[in-house]
């Protein structure tokens, strides 16, 4: 059984940084894509970024490109989302998820991901 646990959320001022972590367990993820999504109050869950567990180049939503960076520590089975230059519009619950896919075009749609973490709150104050 796959288990994903996010951590690292919190309250930060605009312009600040946070690093989220997604600790994965339950099976090998070598042939998976790991994704980050977020959901702000009253809005639909949206894609933030994704990366293959092994190799490849991460993909990001236009709204976070240049500010957010995905990295991974294979030994720790953990993927990270480094968020810099945060703005109030980044306020949301952030989720990590896995998709059983390792192809050239990374999945960006919610239905393509089959395992989800419980989410971590990120609040950016102005």
C-alpha positions, 0 to 999 in steps of 0.5 A: 500500500502506497503511503505519501506524507507531506510536511514543511507547510506553514506561514510565511511572508510574501517574498519568503521561501518554504520547502515541502517534503513528500515521504513515500513508502509502500513500493518501489517508485522507479517507474512512477511520476511524482506530482505536486498539486495545490488547492486554494479555498473555493478553487479547484485543485490545480497542477503545480509540478511533476517529476519522474522518480528516476531521471528526466526534467521536472515540469511546472505550471506557468504560475510557479515556473522560475520560483518553484523547484522539484528535487528528490532524494532517492535514498530517503524516498522523498521528493521536495518542492522548494518554493521561493518568492512566494506570493499570497496567491500561492496560499493553498493546501499542497498535495503530493501524488504518484502516477504509474507513468514514466513516459516522456510527457509528464501527467498534469491531470488529477485523474492520472494520479492514483495515490495522494497524500493528506496535504500540507497548508501553505499560507503566504501573508502580504 
